[in-house]
């Protein structure tokens, strides 16, 4: 029996990330059906590729459906795993690493079904081995103080995590991005007139270089939005989506991206060398932004959206609390000092620097 005509591809091999004492891998498996007939994904297994094959994660049934996205195809959830000829599915993988050293490589095995009734056929296919990279070096904080809410932060199903963009190729620059929104003791982000940027606690905060590096991109002069879910001062394009922004090359193929800054607030220039902790600009509400906040992420290239997001860890920060969602169900406790970790989504954090 010939193997199923599926292409299995991992666009960005994963790097180990750590949060709240646990390490994990976040990456995607692209599955394209080159067969003439329709195929249905039934199970995805992720195994350590070296030595004896050790299964680390199995997705099937509803868990598999939740992990699948179908680019440009609107389907009911129950049909996401069914691939007609020529179509693609993206499986978003969030793989916990239960202590010990991470695997050096991973292998994906898919179980699929085709046909129906008496002609129903089940087959398995193994994808190529995928290298796992060790955790990246820790960086400094992008902001001072707090408390900061980590909106759209790293989670298996957050908006940033699944923000796949096609600019010549499919990439997820925001895979580990965080929107830092400053909150008061009541967990509200503003006080006073909700339609004024100056009312928001984050507005005017200093965005900081997270490491020594060189400025490789700047954008200024984009006017700010009136706060609100649909208000945009300019049409949103690839040029304006990040608003006024700065990108710093911090070495080792890592680029730090700071978005939605105030117009006229940038304190660095293209080509300038910067030191860790140096102010690069002030938090604002420009570009694709609903209220003043700092969008921060690391990626492997200079394109804000056309590059691949990579994980990072802060040398230290305080975990203050956790929220069910933006501004709701927040519980604070004694500050927990976290080192060489990435904050997860819906957390309350404070930076010491």
N, C-alpha and C positions, 0 to 999 in steps of 0.2 A: 504494500500500500504506500503510495506517495505521501510525503508529509503535506500538511495543509499549506496553501500558498499565502502565508502571512509574513509580513515584514515586522520584526520586533526591533525597536530602536530606542536607546536611552540617549536623548540629545545632550544632557549634561551629567556626566558621572558625579555621584554624590560625594560631598565632604561631610565628615562627622560634625554634628552640632550638639551642643549640650545646653540643657535648661532645667533648672530646679533639681539638679543632682542626677539627671538622666540624660543619656546620649541617644541620638536618633539620626536617621537619614531621611531626607525629604527630596524626592526626585520623581521623574515621570517616565512611564513606559508608553511609547507610541506604537499602536498596533494598526497596521494597514492591511486590508483584505485585497489581495491580488487574484483571488480565485474568481471563477465565474458565478459560483453559487453563494448564497448567503450563509454566513457563519455566526454562531453565537458563543460568546465568551462565557464559560461556566466556572472557571477557577483560575486564579493566579497564585503561583507559589514563588516566594523569594527565598533563595538558599545561599548559604556561604559556598563559594565556588571552589575553595581550596580544600584538599584532603577529602575526608568523607563528607558527602553531600548532606548538609545540615539545614533543614527548613527553618527559616527565621520568621516567616509570615505567610499566612494563607488567607486569601480573600475569596469568598463565594457568596452566593445568594444576595441578600440586601446589602451586606458590607461591600461587596464588589460593585454593585450598582451605584452606591454612594460615591465610590472612588472614581467612577467613569464620567468623563465629559465627552461630548460629541461636537467638535468644532463646526460651527455654521449649520448644525442640524438640530432642529427643535423636535424633541421626542419625549413622550411620557417616560417616566423613570423606568418602568417595566421593560421598555424597548431599548434602553441605552446599550445593553450588552450585545445587541444583534447588529451585525455589520453586513450590509449589502455589498456587492462587488464594487471595488474602487473606493470604499469609504474608510475612514480612520476613527479610531477611538483613542483617547488619552486617558491612561490610568494614573491617577495621582497617588503616589505611594508615600506613606509616613511609617517608617520602620523603626520601632523602638529597639534599642540595643541593651539587652539585659545584663549589664555588667561585663567585666572582662574586656580584653582587647577587641576592637572592631574587626570584622572580616576584611581581608585584603582585597577581595573581589566578591561580586554577587552574580548569581545566574537566575534568570526568570524562566519559569515553566508555565505555559498556558495549556489549559484543557478546554477544548472547543467541541461544539456539536454542529452537525450539518445534516440536512435532510429531515425527514419526518416519517412517522409510522414505521413500517418494516424496513425502510431505507435509512433510518436514523443511525448516524455514525458518530462515535466519540473518538477524538484523537488528542494527543499531546504534542507540544512542540517546545524545544528549548531554545532560548535566545542566547546570544554570545555573552561571554563573561564581561562584567563591567567593573572597572577599577574603583575602589573606595579610597578616597584621600583622607589623610589624618586631619584632625581639627586645626583650623587656621589660628594664627597668632592672635592674642587678645589685643583689643584697641581701647583707646580712651573714650570717654562719654561725648556724645554730640551736643549735650546741653548741661546746664548747671541746675542743681537743686531739684525742686519738684513741689508737689507730687505730680508726676506725669502718668497719664493713662495711655496704654499701648494699644491704640485702636488699630484694627486690621493687622495686628501682629501675628507672628508665626503660629499657625494652627493648621490642622489637616484640611479644613474646609473654609479658611478665611478668604476674603476677596483678593488680597494681594497674592496669596499662595496659588490661586488659580487664574491669575491675570495673564493668560497666554496671549501674546501679541505676534502678529505676522508682519515682519518687515524684511521681506526676502526669505526669511526662515522663521520657524516657530521658536520663540524664546519667552522666558518668564524672568524679566529683570527684577521683579518685585517679590521673588520667591520668599525672601526673609525680611521684607520691608516692614517698617513700623511707622504709623502716624502718631507722633507724640502730641497729645492734647493735654494742656495743663488744667488741673482741677483743684477746686477749693475743698474745704472740709466737708461741704455738703455734696461733693462730687459733681457740682455744676461747673461748666466750663466758662461761664461769663457771669458778670454782675452788672445790672443796669440795662441799657438799651441793647436788645438782642441784634439789632440791625447795624450796630457800630462795631467795627473791628477793635477799637480801643477798649471795648467792654470785656474782651476776652482775656483770660488770665495768661494765655500763652503769648499774646501779641507783644512784640518788641523784645522777647527773650533772645539772648545771644546764642547763635549756633556756632559750635566749636569744631575745629579740626580734630579728628579722632586719632591722628598720627601725623608725623612729619611727612611731607610730600610736596608735590608740585601741582598747581592749579592747571587743569587741562581743558576746562570749559567753564564759561560764565554766560549767564543771560540776565539782563536787567531791563528796566523800563516797561515791564508789563504791569498795567494798572491793577489795583486790587479789586476783588469782588466785594459786593455787599453780602454779608453772611446770609446763608440760606441754601437749601438743597438744589435749587435750580438757577441761582444767580451766577452768571459768569460775565466778567468785564470784557472778555475777548472771546472769539470763537476758539474752541479747543482743537488744536492741531498737534502734530508731532513736535512743533517748535514751541508751542505755548502750554502743553499739558503739565509740565513741571513748574510753570510760572517762572519767576526769577529764581535762578538756581546756580549752584556751584558744584563742580566735579573735581575731586582731588585724586591724583594718582599717588597711592600710599605704598606702592611697591608690591612685589610678589604677584603681579597680575591682578591687583585689587584696586577698585576705584570707588571712592566714597561720594555718594550723591545726596545733596541737600536741596530740597524743593520747597516752593511756595513762599519764598522770602519776600520781604517788603521791597518795593521799588526804591532804588537809590540807597539801599542799606548795605550793599555788598562792600566788604572791606578788603577784598583781595582782587587781583588782576590776573588775566591769562598769562601763564608762564611763571607766575610768582612762586617762590619756595615758601612754604608755611611750616610752622612748628606745631606740634601737638598742643591743644588748648587755645590756639590763636582764634580770635573771632573771625568768622568768614562772612557773617551777615546777620540780619535780625529776622525773627520769625514773623511771617505775615500771612496773607490770604490771597495769593496770586495763582493763576493757572487753574487746574482742575481741583478746586478746593472749596469746601462748604463753609469753613470757618478757620480762623488762625490756628495753624499747627505746623509742626516740622515733619515732613516726610523724609525718612532717612533709610538708605540701604547701601549695601556693598554689591558690586557686580564685577564681572570679568572684562568689561569694556566701557568705552566712553559714551555709548548711546544710552540715554535714560531708559528707553524701553526695548531697544534692539540688542540687548546683551543678556547674559545669564546671571541671575542673582546667586550670590554665594553666602554661606553662613559666616558668622563672626561671634566673638565673645567679648564682653566688656571686662576689663581688668577687675572692676568691682562696681556694684550698685546695690542699693537696698531695695528689697522686695517688701512693699508696705501692705499690700492687700490684693484681693482678686475680685473681679466683678462678673456677673452673669453676662452682661452686655454693656454697651456704651451708656454709662451713667446710672445703671440699674443693678440692683442686687449686689452692691459692693460691700465687702467685709474687710475691715482692716485689723491687723494684729500687730504684735511686736515686730519691729523691722528685722528682716533676715538679710544678713550680708551675703551676697552671692558673688563669686569670683569666677572669672573666665567662662561666663555663661551668657546666653542670649535670653532676653525676656520673652516670654510667650505672650500671646494676645490676651487682651482684657485683664491686664495686670496694672497695678499701681506701683510705680517705682520712683526712687529718688537717687539722684547722682550726687556724689560728694564733691567732685571737682568743680 
